[in-house]
Every structure is written in C-alpha cells, then in structure tokens.
Amino acid sequence: MRTTLKQTFLKHAGFAAADLTDIQSDVSPRHYARLTKDEKTYILMDSPLSENPAQFVTVDLFLQKMGVRVPYLFAYDLENGFVIEEDFGDDTLTKVLQRDVPAFAVYEKAIKALTDLQSHPIPVECPLPLYSEDMILNEALHLPDWYIQFAGGGRVSAGARADFIDIWKALIPHLMNVPLRVMLFDCHVDNLMVLKDGSIGFLDFQDAKIGPVTYDLLSLLEDIRLEVPVPLQKQLFDLYFSLRPSFKTDAFFLSYDIGACLRHTRVLGTFTKFYLAWGREKCLNYYDVLWRLLEARLNRPELADYKAWLNMYIPREKRGMPTRK
C-alpha cells in the first residue's frame, strides 16, 4: 500500500521515471531516498503521519521566508507524508569533521550560521509554538517514565515522579531567562550540512520552537554523536560571544547548563523508548556519553536537587543501557 502511494505521488510530481536510491537514516522513523532526474538529484522524504510532515513543510516555508538556508520544496503530499526537497548533498558536519580539516574552521561556519539565525527578531506572524513548561516537562518525564523502568529500577512512585516535576518546574524559569528566538531544537552535527558554496544548511527542523538562545548552541556543543573537546568548546564560546556580546551573562551560562541537563535527560528517556518500542539498537551506542555529559553539568547549586534526585533513583550502578523486557 505504501509503495503504491509513493509511486502515485512521484508520478503526479513528475518524478515517475527518476532513479531512486535509499539513504541510511539515524534513529528517525522517517525514511529518505535520493531521486535522480535529468542528471539532477533531489531528496524524497517518506514520513509517517505521526511525525507531522505538515509541520515540517510549514516550518520549512517559514524559515525560507526568514532567509534561513533550508531545503527548497518541489512537491509534497501532506495527506500521505511525502515530500520532495532540495538535495543538500552528503557533507554533514560529521563527515566534514572526519576529514583532515581544522575543526574550529568547520564549527566556525556553524556558529556564524546560528548567530545569523538568532539575529532575526521573532516575526509577528510566527507559526512556531513557545517552548512551554508543559512541553519541557513532557520531554523530561521520558526519563522516569521510560529509562528508569527498563534500567532495573522498576516504576517510580507517584511521589518520586511528583518530586521530579517540582524540580523541573523550579529550573524552567532559569532556562528561559535569556533572549528568546527561533530555536531549531535538533541543531546537531548530523543535521547541519556544508553546502557546495561553503555555507551551512539546516535539516530536521520540524520541531522548531520559540525558545532560549542557549538551546541550539548547547545542542551543537554538547552533541552526543561527536563530542567537542573542552578547549575547542572554549574557543567556540569566545567566537559566539564575539558575535553576540550582549548574551554573555551569568543568566546565559545558567540557562546553558540547565538546558544541557534537560536535553540529555530527554534523550536518555527518548532513546530508551525508541529501543524498547521500536527496536532501534543504534540508540544504545549513546548511553555512556549521555550520562557523562549530564553528570558534568550537575554541579551548580541550582541543580543540587536534581542531582540528589538522580542519585536517589538512578544510582551509578544503574546508569547503563537498558535491557529489553
């Protein structure tokens, strides 16, 4: 059935005769293929409706209007989840950084692209939601609701879960106490592309929101796929603040640390869900680095209660990959 729907879409879009080559994806439930037609290439996205392809198209068109370098869309079928988009090539930051090139020069492009994005005030007509307390709590709760249960801890009690929520409710105002801008949300090395002209293009932005300027920066510098050495992080912070000097405040660094804890907390829970619900074993490769990065950000006084909660309900001997039940 899915194959028939895809063939019908390609025919109506004028790509019935195009060659199609599957592209290996990360942990996303979306599937991608490269279309070749008249010696030009395009990307076909095949998305479950649960992944909200309509939101992808809405955000793409919105970011294009803002002047952000995202793929041009050639055709889409939102009822069935198919999109034909511009091919940005294969040069993710991950691949470029594996070559014999200076890492700073590669990340410099990404930091400049990010600060360019953050230079735009929030448009009056903006389709993006605010990164709200409810959204943040729903994401953070993946840790007690998924990770703990399958890491040998059983289900957390209602009281422990309520304490977790109260801790994060106290942290969220600090996270949001910085300038708010368009936030791509998954701004990591596999979603940033070095284009043929040397500029940076963005992918996988359908979850974009209005949120703290710290979040996309920490998504890049706290990346579990390719860790950024501390000396290079310092250089990149210096670069970022040279471009956005007004952002260099104590509130920024507190927001950054809390945001990093939130992101690693969310991913620990979400990747556990991906593994247990859908068998995505690739997610298991990231547990050690996730815990290392999370623990490194827990030493602020403001995070003492969260550190204590983790020590109580996920002691070190349980901070490993979950086992299938």
MOLIN-V492446 format. One record per backbone hydrogen bond with DSSP energy under -1.0 kcal/mol. CO is the residue of the C=O (numbers start at 1). NH is the residue of the N-H. If there is no record, write none. Layout:
co = <CO & CO>
nh = <NH & NH>
This chain:
co = <1 & 2 & 3 & 4 & 5 & 6 & 7 & 8 & 9 & 10 & 11 & 15 & 19 & 21 & 31 & 32 & 33 & 34 & 35 & 36 & 37 & 40 & 42 & 43 & 44 & 45 & 46 & 48 & 49 & 52 & 53 & 54 & 55 & 56 & 57 & 58 & 59 & 60 & 61 & 62 & 63 & 64 & 68 & 69 & 72 & 75 & 77 & 77 & 81 & 82 & 83 & 84 & 84 & 85 & 90 & 91 & 92 & 93 & 96 & 99 & 102 & 103 & 104 & 105 & 106 & 107 & 108 & 109 & 110 & 111 & 112 & 113 & 114 & 117 & 124 & 129 & 130 & 132 & 133 & 134 & 135 & 136 & 137 & 139 & 140 & 141 & 142 & 142 & 143 & 146 & 148 & 148 & 150 & 157 & 158 & 159 & 160 & 161 & 162 & 163 & 164 & 165 & 166 & 167 & 168 & 171 & 172 & 176 & 179 & 181 & 183 & 184 & 186 & 188 & 189 & 189 & 191 & 192 & 193 & 195 & 199 & 201 & 205 & 209 & 210 & 211 & 212 & 214 & 215 & 216 & 217 & 218 & 229 & 230 & 231 & 232 & 233 & 234 & 235 & 236 & 237 & 238 & 239 & 240 & 244 & 245 & 247 & 249 & 250 & 251 & 252 & 253 & 254 & 255 & 256 & 257 & 258 & 259 & 260 & 261 & 262 & 263 & 264 & 265 & 266 & 267 & 268 & 269 & 270 & 271 & 272 & 273 & 274 & 274 & 275 & 279 & 280 & 281 & 282 & 283 & 284 & 286 & 287 & 288 & 289 & 290 & 291 & 292 & 294 & 295 & 300 & 301 & 303 & 304 & 305 & 306 & 307 & 308 & 309 & 310 & 315 & 316 & 318>
nh = <5 & 6 & 7 & 8 & 9 & 10 & 11 & 12 & 13 & 15 & 14 & 18 & 36 & 34 & 46 & 23 & 44 & 21 & 42 & 19 & 40 & 37 & 35 & 85 & 33 & 83 & 31 & 51 & 52 & 56 & 57 & 58 & 59 & 60 & 61 & 62 & 63 & 64 & 65 & 66 & 68 & 67 & 70 & 202 & 86 & 84 & 81 & 82 & 47 & 77 & 45 & 74 & 75 & 43 & 92 & 194 & 96 & 97 & 99 & 101 & 106 & 107 & 108 & 109 & 110 & 111 & 112 & 113 & 114 & 115 & 116 & 117 & 118 & 120 & 126 & 210 & 132 & 136 & 137 & 138 & 139 & 140 & 141 & 142 & 143 & 145 & 146 & 147 & 148 & 150 & 151 & 153 & 323 & 161 & 162 & 163 & 164 & 165 & 166 & 167 & 168 & 169 & 170 & 171 & 172 & 175 & 176 & 178 & 213 & 211 & 209 & 186 & 188 & 191 & 93 & 94 & 203 & 93 & 201 & 198 & 195 & 193 & 208 & 183 & 131 & 181 & 215 & 218 & 219 & 220 & 221 & 222 & 233 & 234 & 235 & 236 & 237 & 238 & 239 & 240 & 241 & 242 & 243 & 244 & 247 & 248 & 249 & 253 & 254 & 255 & 256 & 257 & 258 & 259 & 260 & 261 & 262 & 263 & 264 & 265 & 266 & 267 & 268 & 269 & 270 & 271 & 272 & 273 & 274 & 275 & 276 & 277 & 278 & 280 & 279 & 281 & 283 & 284 & 285 & 286 & 287 & 290 & 291 & 292 & 293 & 294 & 295 & 296 & 297 & 298 & 303 & 304 & 307 & 308 & 309 & 310 & 311 & 312 & 313 & 314 & 318 & 319 & 320>
